[in-house]
Amino acid sequence: MSNQWRRYLFWFAHEHVDFRLAELDSILNLFNIKLKTIYKPKSDPYWIVELPSECAVQKIASRSISLRFCMELWGNSKDVDILHKNLRSKAEEIIKPYFSNDKSFKIIVETFCKHFTQNEKIQKIETFSYLPFQGTVKLKNPDTTLLYIEYYGLDPNAIPEKPYELFFGRWIADGQRDLIQKLSLKTRKFIGNTSMDPQLSLLMANQAQVKRGDIVLDPFVGTGSLLVAASHFGGYTFGTDIDFLMLHGRTRPSRITQKTRGEDESVASNMEQYGKGSYYLDVVVSDFSRPMWRSDMRVDSIITDPPYGIREATERVGTLKTHPVIEEHQAATHIPSKIVYGLPQIFQDLLNFSAKHLKVDGRLVCWFPLYRDHYSEGQLPNHPCLFLIGNSEQVLSKYTSRRLLTYKKIRDPLDGDAITSSNIVDFREKYFALGDETRKERRLKRAEERARNKEDWERSNRESTER
Ligand SMILES: C[S@@+](CC[C@H](N)C(=O)[O-])C[C@H]1O[C@@H](n2cnc3c(N)ncnc32)[C@H](O)[C@@H]1O
């Protein structure tokens, strides 16, 4: 493995584009890797970078969910003749060491946004016959895999005649996208309406820089999807949730094919299913607005998806009565009443809790829902002890999105340090207020349409009688 700065191509999945940079930054920082960016287009799915060693590339790929693969870039051009000319000039110096009698190899042709038959691909491979190949071709696990990529852009409705870019190089590693399939909700034992999909859960674990031996908390744990992802990277995980039925696997099943919950449906059984039982600490029924932890409890990271109040209730233990009294004979069986837990209050509590219970340098990774038209950075929750280092948008609809926020704890709180929630817009309130408006608009539109149809029908009736 070489130990000198070389040029690499990172190829990303064309999904969750806004998360790439934040994820890569977190991984680089986790492994303390320096990266020089040579070319980083805004929306195309590749970056050209320089890194100090192949080992650094392997480390990045060992964690990244956004990355499809990485290769050492031997040639790149918009013109096929120039690409071949460049490769010829490098053949002896860079390429030859990878070819000898005892080394097998294969060449893969990838074309983006344009389909080619296998024969056409073979013809493309043959144009590289001047390279100093010596060993045998081996399709499964060869010593060296070469990649030739033709990039035709991202718009399937405007595919150019010739590719925009050509790349040739040596494949080094794939990213961790196989995990998305491995942890799929389709095959997971215990899921609910709120289960977070594995791709986003894994991205969150990377944003939190979860590493072997870390202690990770999800205070709004639900079905525990975020614990599954964190444990995959070696985190010891625990969570809390106010919903007793959810934590005991007794809510209504969310799969339409299932009538009742299985006996063994639980967060713990999910962890067992993926062989991560030993990374599972526990889940506890608890109201986050009244944390039960010792004040000196510290965790390495907090990853969470707080309730927005759309699919699940946002509630906390409380009462609107001025002087509630619980008689002694009621105490043993009393179920506390609940009141609304507004989003500004949830985030105020979450940031204050994180400032207190995270280790210094530990990370809080959480989703924040908002209306896209009204978004401004000033609206995001902030706290003097937490520095916002990641902010990636996932668009949910024309009007709404949620942002994955990553905060790093920079110091312990002092007396009087606190988040101010005055500028946080209550997503739930707005959602239902605007939702009503939208419903009213839709009703009016339907009424107009019905009136138009009636007029058309009457007109055509008149016309046919006149004829
Ligand atoms: C968006 S869901 C989290 C889903 C979870 N990430 C999963 O994969 O299933 C929010 C969770 O917060 C819980 N919750 C609501 N109010 C709470 C409170 N006051 N304290 C603790 N949990 C609460 C809900 O019961 C719900 O399970």
The ligand as an ORCA input file, in Angstrom:
! r2SCAN-3c Opt
* xyz 0 1
  C     -40.254     10.275     15.803
  S     -40.470      9.106     17.045
  C     -38.904      8.344     17.151
  C     -38.858      7.146     16.316
  C     -37.629      6.311     16.468
  N     -36.465      6.992     15.958
  C     -37.829      4.975     15.782
  O     -36.951      4.594     14.998
  O     -38.850      4.335     15.989
  C     -40.578     10.053     18.499
  C     -40.765      9.245     19.752
  O     -40.804     10.164     20.844
  C     -41.659      9.609     21.826
  N     -42.065     10.685     22.758
  C     -43.032     11.609     22.602
  N     -43.074     12.419     23.693
  C     -42.104     12.006     24.536
  C     -41.645     12.412     25.817
  N     -42.216     13.439     26.475
  N     -40.608     11.754     26.386
  C     -40.021     10.695     25.757
  N     -40.430     10.241     24.550
  C     -41.449     10.884     23.955
  C     -42.807      9.015     21.028
  O     -43.460      8.023     21.793
  C     -42.055      8.463     19.809
  O     -41.771      7.093     19.983
*
